[in-house]
Amino acid sequence: MPAKITSIIPKSPAAKTRIAPGDLLVSLNGHEINDVLDYRFYAAESRLLLSLLRPGGGAYAVRLRKGEYDDIGLEFADGLMDGQRRCRNRCVFCFIDQLPQGLRESLYFKDDDARLGFLFGNYITLTNLTDREARRIVEMRLSPVNVSVHTMDPALRCRLMGNPQAGESLRFLEQFARAGLDLNIQLVLCPGWNDGEALRHSLRELQKLPTIRSVAAVPVGLTKYRDHLAQLRPFSKEEAAAVVDTFDEFRQARHADCLAGESGAELCASDEFFLLAGRPMPGPDYYGEYRQLENGVGLWASLKADMESIFLCEDMLTEPPAPCSLATGEAAAPLLQLFVDEWRKIWHNSNIQVHCVRNDFFGEHITVAGLLTGRDVIAQLRGKNLGETLFLPAVCLNADGLTLDGLTLQEISQALGVPVKAVKNDAEAMVAQIIGGTP
């Protein structure tokens, strides 16, 4: 279906033509435009012939020239042009199925859209992919492809993901690898399901694909809202340690291959596995290029290394911080405490407090900062001396500045009686905000 143009960017190439809001874009240089991938791919050329429709006015064409890869200047009502694709799976570990009622409506939508992988780095399961779409990904060289695999055992993948097509769709991995597209692989591990020997099988099979760039495992996230769902349990300390050991086993084998001249993927257990196992956090070398940092793989090491660099830089620490507080989840609290302890070695009288917020809303097994709710922050910090400012992790807010339970920073501030600001998961930005250099 042609895409409806909602507006024209001023002074853009399109603004110099007869194209108007409300017109429909049909094709670029003869190529049908069905969605955002078609549009971005075919709009990259410097000379373009646009075929359009004007409701009530019929078909017309426009020729324009622009810099190669420059934007044409057209904007559409739907960023993807044909709607977001819904996930077809019924994964036993699906976090959305574990959400209580009453949260923001958008949180209940399950997406599984390859185009979001290209645009925003989202991970896809491949079960929504058609052969035509897979060929288009290869033709357009949309690399890397980020895939939530979970297991390389086809039958187990079908059970784990509640989809009879889940095993067969693994064939796309080999197709992408043959085409030279880089692959980043995520494994959500559930104890007794796809860990142990099943994990070893997955790692063995994945390493056969020559373009694998990273394989990372994260533990299943379990909320307290699991009535009528599959029986799952959290990892024990011993089981988490076994996952870390399995990755170490394959990392050592990979290192031997690399010494022999063969490239190897980054193989990483997530930060949470080390915390659950009670193991020391690895250093930056463990994570290579941090290809799965957005999945919480290497966040601890990355932030710690950046903090250590800042504390060696006198230019960043010319002013003592005003009294303030940092609130975070249980997983990150020890790291932020290390940060504060280092700061106090420089400014001995600095008054920075770290407040570990327990996730009562989702339950004891959810410990990451990104899933904190405003009501837990308020309930646990009300009445405490928070200093002049309370800093909350920016990752617990969406693009509209709302927490998962729909509260704004202003509402949290009013409840606690202290200014509340969002702080990025970035050491330099954190220091700048704490000393007042950044709003």
C-alpha positions as CSV (number, residue, x, y, z in Angstrom):
1,M,0.0,0.0,0.0
2,P,1.3,3.5,-0.8
3,A,2.5,5.4,2.3
4,K,0.7,8.7,3.2
5,I,2.9,11.7,3.5
6,T,2.0,13.8,6.5
7,S,4.5,16.7,6.2
8,I,7.5,18.0,4.3
9,I,10.6,19.0,6.1
10,P,11.4,22.7,5.3
11,K,14.3,23.4,3.0
12,S,14.6,19.7,2.2
13,P,14.9,18.4,-1.4
14,A,11.2,17.5,-1.3
15,A,10.2,21.0,-0.2
16,K,11.4,22.3,-3.5
17,T,8.9,20.1,-5.4
18,R,5.1,20.0,-5.8
19,I,4.8,17.2,-3.2
20,A,2.3,18.1,-0.6
21,P,1.0,16.6,2.7
22,G,-1.7,14.0,2.0
23,D,0.0,12.7,-1.1
24,L,0.8,9.0,-1.3
25,L,4.3,7.7,-2.1
26,V,4.1,4.7,-4.5
27,S,7.6,4.1,-5.7
28,L,11.2,5.3,-5.9
29,N,13.1,4.7,-9.2
30,G,10.5,2.1,-10.0
31,H,10.8,0.2,-6.7
32,E,7.6,-0.2,-4.7
33,I,7.7,1.4,-1.3
34,N,6.0,-0.8,1.2
35,D,7.7,0.2,4.4
36,V,10.5,2.2,6.0
37,L,13.2,-0.3,4.9
38,D,12.2,0.1,1.3
39,Y,12.1,3.9,1.7
40,R,15.5,4.2,3.3
41,F,17.2,1.8,1.0
42,Y,15.9,3.2,-2.3
43,A,16.0,6.8,-1.2
44,A,19.8,6.7,-0.7
45,E,20.5,7.4,-4.4
46,S,21.4,10.9,-5.5
47,R,19.0,11.0,-8.4
48,L,15.4,9.9,-7.8
49,L,12.2,9.5,-9.7
50,L,9.2,9.5,-7.2
51,S,5.9,8.2,-8.3
52,L,3.0,9.6,-6.2
53,L,-0.7,9.7,-6.0
54,R,-2.7,12.8,-5.0
55,P,-6.2,11.9,-3.7
56,G,-8.7,13.4,-6.1
57,G,-5.9,14.5,-8.4
58,G,-4.5,11.2,-9.8
59,A,-0.9,10.0,-10.3
60,Y,2.1,12.2,-10.9
61,A,5.9,12.0,-10.9
62,V,8.7,14.1,-9.4
63,R,12.4,14.1,-10.2
64,L,14.9,15.4,-7.7
65,R,18.6,15.4,-7.0
66,K,20.2,15.4,-3.6
67,G,23.4,14.3,-1.9
68,E,23.8,10.5,-1.8
69,Y,22.3,9.2,1.5
70,D,20.8,12.7,2.3
71,D,17.2,12.6,3.4
72,I,14.5,13.4,0.9
73,G,12.5,15.3,3.5
74,L,9.3,13.3,3.6
75,E,7.6,12.4,6.9
76,F,4.9,9.8,7.4
77,A,2.2,9.2,10.0
78,D,3.6,5.7,10.8
79,G,7.3,5.5,11.3
80,L,7.3,2.0,9.9
81,M,4.8,2.9,7.2
82,D,2.7,-0.2,7.5
83,G,2.3,-0.7,11.3
84,Q,4.3,-2.6,13.9
85,R,4.4,-6.3,13.7
86,R,3.2,-8.3,16.7
87,C,5.0,-11.3,18.1
88,R,3.6,-14.6,17.2
89,N,5.2,-16.6,20.0
90,R,4.0,-17.6,23.4
91,C,7.3,-17.9,25.2
92,V,7.2,-19.5,28.6
93,F,9.4,-16.7,30.0
94,C,7.7,-13.8,28.3
95,F,8.0,-10.7,30.6
96,I,5.0,-9.0,29.1
97,D,2.8,-11.9,30.1
98,Q,4.0,-11.3,33.7
99,L,2.8,-7.7,33.9
100,P,0.0,-6.7,36.1
101,Q,-3.0,-4.7,34.8
102,G,-3.0,-0.9,35.1
103,L,0.3,-0.1,33.5
104,R,0.8,2.1,30.4
105,E,-1.0,0.5,27.4
106,S,2.1,0.5,25.2
107,L,3.8,-1.9,27.6
108,Y,1.4,-4.8,26.7
109,F,2.3,-4.8,23.0
110,K,4.6,-7.6,22.0
111,D,6.7,-6.6,19.0
112,D,8.8,-8.9,16.9
113,D,9.8,-6.7,13.9
114,A,13.0,-7.1,11.9
115,R,12.7,-3.4,10.9
116,L,13.0,-2.3,14.5
117,G,16.2,-4.4,14.6
118,F,17.6,-2.3,11.8
119,L,16.4,1.0,13.1
120,F,16.9,0.6,16.9
121,G,18.9,-2.6,17.4
122,N,15.9,-4.6,18.7
123,Y,16.3,-8.4,18.9
124,I,14.0,-10.6,16.7
125,T,13.1,-14.2,17.0
126,L,12.9,-14.9,13.2
127,T,9.5,-16.5,13.6
128,N,7.8,-13.5,11.9
129,L,10.2,-13.6,9.0
130,T,9.1,-14.7,5.5
131,D,11.5,-15.9,2.8
132,R,10.9,-12.7,0.9
133,E,11.8,-10.5,3.9
134,A,14.9,-12.6,4.6
135,R,16.0,-12.1,1.0
136,R,15.4,-8.4,1.3
137,I,17.6,-8.2,4.5
138,V,20.4,-9.9,2.5
139,E,19.9,-7.6,-0.5
140,M,19.9,-4.5,1.6
141,R,22.9,-5.7,3.7
142,L,21.1,-5.0,6.9
143,S,23.9,-6.0,9.3
144,P,24.2,-6.9,12.1
145,V,21.0,-9.0,12.6
146,N,20.2,-9.3,16.3
147,V,18.4,-12.5,17.1
148,S,16.8,-13.9,20.2
149,V,17.7,-17.6,19.7
150,H,17.3,-19.0,23.3
151,T,18.3,-22.5,22.1
152,M,19.6,-24.1,18.9
153,D,17.6,-27.3,19.6
154,P,14.6,-27.0,17.1
155,A,12.2,-29.1,19.2
156,L,13.1,-27.4,22.4
157,R,12.8,-24.0,20.8
158,C,9.3,-24.8,19.8
159,R,8.4,-25.7,23.3
160,L,10.2,-22.8,24.9
161,M,8.7,-20.3,22.6
162,G,5.2,-21.8,22.2
163,N,5.4,-21.7,18.4
164,P,5.6,-24.8,16.1
165,Q,7.5,-22.7,13.6
166,A,10.2,-21.6,16.0
167,G,12.6,-24.5,15.2
168,E,12.2,-24.3,11.5
169,S,12.9,-20.5,11.5
170,L,16.5,-21.2,12.7
171,R,17.4,-21.8,9.0
172,F,17.5,-18.0,8.5
173,L,20.7,-17.9,10.7
174,E,22.6,-20.0,8.2
175,Q,21.2,-17.9,5.3
176,F,22.3,-14.7,6.8
177,A,25.7,-16.1,7.7
178,R,26.3,-17.4,4.1
179,A,25.5,-13.8,2.9
180,G,28.1,-12.4,5.2
181,L,25.8,-10.6,7.6
182,D,27.0,-10.2,11.2
183,L,24.9,-11.9,13.8
184,N,24.4,-11.0,17.5
185,I,22.7,-13.8,19.5
186,Q,20.8,-13.5,22.8
187,L,19.9,-16.5,25.0
188,V,17.3,-16.0,27.7
189,L,18.1,-19.0,30.0
190,C,15.5,-20.8,32.1
191,P,16.9,-23.3,34.7
192,G,16.0,-26.8,33.8
193,W,15.0,-25.8,30.2
194,N,17.8,-24.5,28.1
195,D,20.8,-24.3,30.4
196,G,23.2,-27.2,31.2
197,E,23.8,-29.5,28.2
198,A,21.2,-27.6,26.1
199,L,23.3,-24.5,26.5
200,R,26.5,-26.4,25.5
201,H,24.6,-27.6,22.4
202,S,23.5,-24.1,21.5
203,L,27.1,-22.7,21.9
204,R,28.5,-25.5,19.7
205,E,26.0,-24.9,17.0
206,L,26.2,-21.2,17.0
207,Q,30.0,-21.2,16.7
208,K,29.7,-23.1,13.4
209,L,28.2,-19.9,11.9
210,P,31.2,-17.8,10.6
211,T,29.6,-14.4,11.1
212,I,28.6,-14.7,14.7
213,R,29.9,-11.7,16.5
214,S,28.4,-12.1,20.0
215,V,26.5,-14.7,22.0
216,A,25.3,-13.6,25.4
217,A,23.0,-15.2,28.0
218,V,20.7,-13.5,30.4
219,P,18.7,-15.2,33.2
220,V,14.9,-15.3,32.9
221,G,13.2,-12.4,34.6
222,L,10.4,-13.6,36.9
223,T,7.8,-11.3,38.4
224,K,5.3,-12.2,41.1
225,Y,2.5,-12.1,38.6
226,R,2.8,-15.6,37.1
227,D,-0.6,-17.1,37.9
228,H,-1.6,-19.6,35.2
229,L,1.8,-19.4,33.5
230,A,4.4,-22.1,33.0
231,Q,6.2,-23.2,36.2
232,L,9.6,-21.4,36.1
233,R,12.0,-20.7,38.9
234,P,15.0,-18.4,39.4
235,F,18.6,-19.6,39.0
236,S,20.2,-20.9,42.2
237,K,23.7,-19.7,43.0
238,E,25.1,-23.0,41.9
239,E,23.2,-23.0,38.6
240,A,24.3,-19.5,37.8
241,A,27.9,-20.4,38.5
242,A,27.5,-23.4,36.1
243,V,26.4,-21.0,33.3
244,V,29.4,-18.7,34.0
245,D,31.7,-21.8,33.9
246,T,30.1,-23.1,30.6
247,F,30.8,-19.7,28.9
248,D,34.4,-19.8,30.3
249,E,34.8,-23.3,28.9
250,F,33.8,-22.1,25.4
251,R,35.7,-18.9,25.7
252,Q,38.9,-20.8,26.3
253,A,38.3,-23.0,23.3
254,R,37.5,-19.9,21.2
255,H,40.8,-18.3,22.4
256,A,42.7,-21.3,21.2
257,D,41.0,-21.0,17.8
258,C,41.8,-17.3,17.6
259,L,45.5,-18.1,18.2
260,A,45.3,-20.5,15.4
261,G,44.1,-17.7,13.1
262,E,40.4,-18.2,13.3
263,S,38.1,-15.4,14.4
264,G,35.7,-15.9,17.2
265,A,32.6,-14.4,18.7
266,E,32.3,-12.6,22.0
267,L,30.8,-15.2,24.4
268,C,29.5,-13.6,27.6
269,A,27.3,-14.4,30.5
270,S,25.4,-11.3,31.6
271,D,26.2,-9.2,34.7
272,E,23.3,-10.8,36.5
273,F,24.8,-14.3,36.3
274,F,27.9,-13.1,38.0
275,L,25.9,-11.4,40.7
276,L,23.7,-14.5,41.2
277,A,26.8,-16.8,41.3
278,G,28.6,-14.5,43.8
279,R,31.5,-14.3,41.4
280,P,33.7,-11.2,40.9
281,M,32.7,-9.1,38.0
282,P,35.0,-9.5,35.0
283,G,36.9,-6.6,33.6
284,P,36.4,-4.9,30.2
285,D,38.5,-7.5,28.3
286,Y,35.7,-10.1,29.0
287,Y,33.2,-8.2,26.9
288,G,35.4,-7.2,23.9
289,E,33.5,-4.5,22.0
290,Y,30.5,-4.6,24.3
291,R,28.2,-5.6,21.5
292,Q,25.3,-6.4,23.9
293,L,25.6,-3.6,26.3
294,E,22.0,-2.7,25.9
295,N,21.0,-6.1,27.1
296,G,22.9,-5.5,30.4
297,V,25.9,-7.5,29.3
298,G,29.0,-5.6,30.5
299,L,27.2,-2.6,32.0
300,W,29.0,-3.1,35.3
301,A,32.5,-3.4,33.8
302,S,31.9,-0.5,31.4
303,L,30.7,1.9,34.0
304,K,33.4,0.9,36.5
305,A,36.2,1.4,33.9
306,D,34.8,4.8,33.0
307,M,34.5,5.8,36.6
308,E,38.1,4.8,37.3
309,S,39.3,7.0,34.3
310,I,37.3,10.0,35.6
311,F,38.8,9.8,39.0
312,L,42.2,10.0,37.4
313,C,41.1,13.2,35.6
314,E,41.5,16.3,37.8
315,D,39.6,18.5,35.3
316,M,36.4,16.7,36.0
317,L,36.6,17.0,39.8
318,T,37.3,20.7,40.4
319,E,34.3,21.2,42.6
320,P,33.0,19.2,45.6
321,P,29.5,17.8,45.1
322,A,26.5,19.2,46.9
323,P,24.7,16.7,49.2
324,C,22.6,14.4,47.1
325,S,21.4,10.8,46.8
326,L,21.5,8.1,44.1
327,A,18.7,5.6,43.9
328,T,19.1,2.4,42.0
329,G,18.1,-1.2,41.9
330,E,19.6,-4.0,44.0
331,A,21.9,-5.2,41.2
332,A,23.6,-1.9,40.6
333,A,23.7,-0.6,44.2
334,P,27.1,-2.2,45.1
335,L,28.7,-0.6,42.0
336,L,27.4,2.9,42.8
337,Q,28.6,2.5,46.3
338,L,32.1,1.8,45.0
339,F,31.7,5.0,42.9
340,V,30.8,7.0,46.0
341,D,33.6,5.5,48.1
342,E,36.1,6.5,45.4
343,W,34.7,10.0,45.3
344,R,35.0,10.3,49.1
345,K,38.8,9.6,48.8
346,I,39.0,12.9,46.8
347,W,36.3,14.9,48.7
348,H,36.5,13.5,52.2
349,N,33.5,15.5,53.5
350,S,31.2,14.8,50.5
351,N,27.7,13.7,51.4
352,I,26.5,11.4,48.6
353,Q,24.2,8.6,49.6
354,V,23.3,5.4,47.6
355,H,19.8,4.1,48.2
356,C,19.1,0.6,47.1
357,V,15.4,0.4,46.1
358,R,13.8,-3.1,46.4
359,N,11.4,-3.9,43.6
360,D,8.3,-4.6,45.6
361,F,6.1,-3.9,42.6
362,F,7.4,-6.8,40.4
363,G,8.8,-9.0,43.2
364,E,12.1,-10.0,44.8
365,H,13.6,-11.6,41.7
366,I,13.6,-8.3,39.6
367,T,16.7,-6.4,40.6
368,V,17.7,-4.2,37.6
369,A,17.4,-0.4,37.7
370,G,15.5,-0.3,34.5
371,L,12.4,-1.9,36.0
372,L,12.1,0.3,39.1
373,T,8.7,1.9,39.6
374,G,8.0,5.4,40.9
375,R,5.8,4.1,43.7
376,D,8.6,1.8,45.1
377,V,11.0,4.8,45.0
378,I,8.5,7.0,46.9
379,A,7.5,4.3,49.4
380,Q,11.1,3.4,50.3
381,L,12.7,6.8,50.3
382,R,9.9,9.0,51.8
383,G,11.1,10.6,55.0
384,K,14.8,10.0,54.4
385,N,17.4,12.7,54.2
386,L,18.1,12.8,50.4
387,G,20.2,15.9,50.3
388,E,19.6,18.7,47.8
389,T,18.8,16.3,44.8
390,L,17.7,12.8,44.2
391,F,19.1,11.2,41.1
392,L,17.2,8.3,39.5
393,P,18.5,6.1,36.7
394,A,17.3,7.4,33.3
395,V,16.7,3.8,32.2
396,C,13.6,3.6,34.4
397,L,11.9,6.3,32.4
398,N,10.5,6.0,28.9
399,A,10.9,8.6,26.1
400,D,8.0,10.6,27.6
401,G,9.7,10.7,31.0
402,L,7.4,8.2,32.7
403,T,8.2,5.4,35.0
404,L,6.7,2.0,34.4
405,D,3.8,2.8,36.6
406,G,3.2,6.2,34.8
407,L,4.8,8.7,37.2
408,T,6.8,11.7,36.2
409,L,10.0,13.0,37.9
410,Q,7.9,16.0,39.1
411,E,5.3,13.7,40.7
412,I,8.1,11.8,42.5
413,S,9.7,15.1,43.5
414,Q,6.5,16.4,45.0
415,A,6.0,13.2,47.0
416,L,9.5,13.2,48.4
417,G,9.9,16.9,48.8
418,V,13.2,17.1,46.9
419,P,14.2,17.8,43.3
420,V,14.5,14.6,41.3
421,K,16.6,14.3,38.2
422,A,17.3,11.5,35.8
423,V,20.9,10.4,35.5
424,K,22.3,8.5,32.5
425,N,24.1,5.2,32.9
426,D,27.3,7.0,31.9
427,A,30.1,7.9,34.3
428,E,31.0,11.2,32.8
429,A,27.4,12.4,32.6
430,M,26.8,11.2,36.2
431,V,29.7,13.2,37.5
432,A,28.7,16.3,35.5
433,Q,25.2,16.1,36.9
434,I,26.2,15.5,40.5
435,I,28.6,18.5,40.5
436,G,25.9,20.6,38.8
437,G,27.5,20.8,35.4
438,T,24.5,19.3,33.6
439,P,20.7,19.8,34.3
